Amino acid sequence: MSTAPKFIIDGLKASIEDKEILKGIHLEMNGGEVHAIMGPNGTGKSTLASALMGHPKYEVTDGAVTLDGEDVLEMGVDERARAGLFLAMQYPSEIPGVTNADFLRSAINARRGEGNEISLIKFIRQMEGKMKELDMNPEFAHRYLNEGFSGGEKKRNEILQMMLLDPKIVILDEIDSGLDIDALKIVAAGVNAMRSENRGFLIITHYQRLLDYIKPDFVHVMMQGRIVKSGGPELAEKLEAEGYDWIKEELGIVDETVGQN
C-alpha cells in the first residue's frame, strides 16, 4: 500500500566553481501538495533542481535533503531516481541511436528492479495510452530520444516519462518554457492527471500563466539563493501583477542575482 511521501530540504547550500549559488534553502513538501518556486533570473531556481538530482556540476556544501527519512544527498543520481525523484528538465538532452520507446522501457525496468521488469505488451499499452493523453504522434515512440523534437515536443516527452515512471516527488524545471498555449494546456493536463496523495510536485517557473492551469498549494519566492517569501496562490497573482520590486523593497534587497538560474 502506498503512503504519502515526505520530502524535506533543510538548509541546502550549493556552489559551482567555488561560487555559492544556493545559500540555505528550507522547504518541506508532502504527498498531495504542489509547491511553486518563482523568482527573477539568476536567483538559483534551476540550480536547486539540478542539485536535488545530483548533477555533478554542483557541489553541495551544507544542509540535508531527505525523502521519507532517507538521505538523498548520499545517493547517486540513479539511486535518487529509483527512490522516487523525477526531474523534468528545462533543456532535455538529445540521445541519438536510442529510441524513445527503448529509453522509456529501460528507465521503467531500472526503477522496478531485476526480476520485476515490465512485459513488452504491458509497456506498449501503457505508453500508447499516455501518448494519446498527451496528444503525441505514435511515431515519436520509434524516433531517437528528443532528436529533432521541437521545444514543445521535448516538454511533452518529459511529461510522458513522468507519467510512465510514476515517481513520488516530481520537479518541473520551467516546463512551460517555449510552449504555446495549446501545448501548455496539454502538458498541464498531464500533470494534473498525476496529482495524488502519493505524489508531490515542485514547480519552478517564471510565469503565472502555468499556475493558471496547475493550481499550486504553496508559492515560494527565491532571491539571492534563498526562499525569501512564501504564501498561497494569491502570491503568484500579485507577482504577475506587480513584479518583484515590492518584495525587494520589503526585504531591503538591492541585487538579487547570484549568477545561476
N, C-alpha and C positions, 0 to 999 in steps of 0.2 A: 504494500500500500504506500503510495507516495505521500510525502509530508511537505509542508510549505518550507522552502529553503530560507536560510538567513545568511545574508551577505554583509560583512562589516569591513569598512575601510577605516582604519584608526591611525591618524597622524602620518599618512603616507607622504614621503618625500622622495623625489627622484631627480636625477641630474643627467645631462648629456654633455660629454666632454668637459666635465668638472663645472658646468654651469647649472645651478639649481633651477629647475623648472617648476616642480611641484613642491610646495613649501608647507605641507601639513594638511592633507585632505582628510576630513572626517565625514563619513556617510554611512548610514545604516539602512539596509533595504531588506524587506521581507517579501516572500512569495505573495503574488496578487497585487503588488504595488508597481506603479510606473513613476519613475523619477526622471525629470528632465534637467539637464545641465545646460545653461546658457551663459553667454559672455562674449565680450569683444574678441576679435582676432588676437592671437598671440598670448592668450592667458593660460594655456596649458591643458585645454579640454581634450584634444586628441592625444596629447602626451599621457593623460590619465588612462585613456582607453588602451593605449599600447603598453603602458607599464603594468596594467592589470593582467594583460595576456602574456606578459613575459618577453616582450620584444627586447632582443639583446642590445639594441642601441641605447636603451635607457637603463641607468643604474639606480636601483632603489637603495637609498642611503639610510632610511629610517622608517619606522611605522610598521603596521601589521595589516594583513588582509586575510580574512577567514571566510570560508564557505561551509556552513553547517559545522563550525568549530574546527575545521581542518585548515592548516596553514597553507594558503595559496602560494605565498612567496617562496616556499620550499619546493614547489612543484615545477617541473619542466613545462614547456608550452603544451606538449601533447597531453601531459597529465592534467593540466588545467582544463583542457577541452573534454577529457574523459570524465573529470569531476563535475562537469556541467556548465562551464563557462563558454560563452559564444560571443565572438566579435564580428559584426557586420562592418566591414572596413569602408572608409571614405573612398579609397582608391584600390579596388580589388585587383589582384595580380592576374596577369595572363600566363597560362601554362600550356604552351604548345605541346602537342603529342599526347595529351591526356584528355579524354573526352569528359564532358560534364557528367555523364552517367557513371563512368568508371570512378571518377573522383568522389562523387556522392556516395556510391555504394561502399567504396573503401573507407570513407570517413564514418559512415554508419557502422560498419563492421569493427572499426577500431574502437568506437565508443561502446559497442555491445560486448566486445571481448571474444577471445578464442573459444570456439565451441558453441557460441550463441549467434553466429552470423545469420544475417537476414537472407532468406531464399531469394533467388533471382526473380521469380514470379511475383512474390510479395513486394519486393523492391520496385519493380516496374509499375505495378498497380499504384503504389503509394506515390511514386514520382510523377506519374502521368496525372493522377488526381490533383496533386498540389500544383503542378504546372498549369492545369486547367483553371484552378482558382486564381492564379496569378496572371492569367491571360497570356501565357507564354507559348510560342510556337513549339510543337513537339519536336521539331528538328533540332532545337537547341540541346536536347539530350545527347545528341551524337556529334556536336561540334566541340572543338577543343576549348578547354575551360577559359572563358572570358575573351578568347582570341577573336578580335573583330567585333566584339559586342559594343553597342553604344553604351553611354553612361547609364541610361535608364535600364537597359537590359542587364548590365552588371549588377545594378542595385536589386532588381527583381531576382536575379540569381542568388544574391546573398540571402534574401528572404526565403527563397526556396531551400537553401541549405539549412537555415534556421528551422523551417517547418519540418524537415525530414530528420534533423538531428535531435530535436526535442530537448533543448538544454534547460537548465534550471535558472541561469542568470544570462540575460541577453543584453549585450552592449551594442547600441546602434550609433556608430560614429558618423554623424552628418549624412544619414541615409537619404535625406531629402535633397542633397546637393545635386544640381543638374537635372532634376526631374521636372517634367511639365506637369500640369495639374492632373491630367488623366492618369499618368504613371504614379504620381504621388498618392492618388486615391486608391489605386490597386495595391501599392506597397503598404499603405496604412491599413487597408482591409486585411491583408495577410497578417500584419502584426496584431490587429485587434482579434483576429480569429484564434490567436495563440495565447491571449490573455487568460490566466487562470491562477488559482491559489497556489499552484505548484511551480509558478514561474514569476520572476521579477524582471523588470526592464529598466535599463539605464540608457536614456536617450540623450545624445549630445547633438545640439542643433543651434543654429544662429537665429532661426526664424520662428515666429509664432505660427506660421501657416501649417507646419507639420502638426502642431499641437491642436489645431482646429479639427484634425481627423483622428489623432491619437491623444485622448484626454489624459493628462498626467494627474497623479495624485499629489505630487510634490514637485516644485520647481526650485532649482538652486542656481545662484549666480556665481560664476567663477571670475575672480580678478586677482592678478599678481600671484597666481599659483595656489590660490586658496578659495574655498567656498565662503563668500562674504555675506550672503543673504539667502534665506530660504523662505518659501511660502507655498501657497496653493496655486491653482491655475490662473488666478487673478494677477499674480505677479508677472507671468508671461505676457498677459494682455497689457499690463502697464508698461512693460519694457518695449512692446511693439509700438505703443502709442507715444512714449516719451523718451525712448532710448535709455542709455546707461548713465547719463550725466548726473541725474538726481541721486543715484547710488554713490557715485564718486564724491559728490558734494556732501552727502550724508555721512560718509565714512572718512572724508578727508583724503581721498586717493588722488594723487597727482598724475601718476603714469602707471597704468595697469599692465603694460606689456612686459612679459617675461621672456619672449623670444621664440616660443613654440606654440603651435595651435593646440 
